[in-house]
C-alpha cells in the first residue's frame, strides 16, 4: 500500500508541474514534465532557467537531484517516499508556482 501511495503522490506532483509548465508565464516552453510511472518525477528545464529555478526551490526547502541531459537541458528528479506526504507535494507545487523568473 505505501508504494501505491508514493506513486499516487508522484502522479499528483507530475500533473501539477505539467499544468504549471503550460500556464506559468516564466515556465511556458522552458519546462517539460514526464508523466510519473513510478514514485519518481522527471522535469527537464531549459539550461538558462535551471539555476534560478533550483535556487528558488532550495530557498523553499525543496530537495531534488539534477543532472545535465545530452541535449543540454537540466533534468531534475523528484522522488516521493515514506517521508513525503500530500502536504509536501502541495508545498512543492506552491514553490514552483511562486517562481517569478
Residue pairs with C-beta under 8 A, 6 or more apart in sequence:
2 82
3 39
6 39
6 80
6 81
6 82
6 84
7 36
7 38
7 39
7 80
9 39
9 80
9 84
9 85
9 86
9 89
10 36
10 38
10 39
10 40
10 41
10 78
10 79
10 80
11 35
11 36
12 86
12 89
13 36
13 41
13 78
13 80
13 89
13 92
13 93
14 33
14 34
14 35
14 36
14 41
16 89
16 93
16 96
17 31
17 33
17 41
17 43
17 93
17 96
18 33
18 35
20 27
20 31
20 93
20 96
20 97
21 27
21 28
21 30
21 31
21 32
21 33
22 28
24 96
24 97
24 99
25 101
26 49
26 99
26 100
26 101
27 49
27 96
27 99
29 46
30 45
30 46
30 48
30 49
31 43
31 44
31 45
31 46
31 49
31 53
32 43
32 44
32 73
33 41
33 42
33 43
33 44
34 41
34 42
34 43
34 44
39 79
39 80
39 81
40 77
40 78
40 79
40 80
41 77
41 78
41 79
41 80
42 75
42 76
42 77
42 78
43 75
43 76
43 77
43 78
44 69
44 73
44 74
44 75
44 76
45 53
45 73
45 74
45 75
45 76
46 73
46 74
47 68
47 72
47 73
47 74
49 101
50 66
50 73
50 74
52 99
52 101
53 99
54 66
54 74
54 76
56 95
56 98
56 99
57 64
57 92
57 95
57 96
57 99
60 91
60 94
60 95
60 98
62 91
62 92
62 95
64 76
64 77
64 78
64 79
65 76
65 77
66 74
66 75
66 76
66 77
67 74
67 75
67 77
68 74
68 75
69 75
78 92
80 89
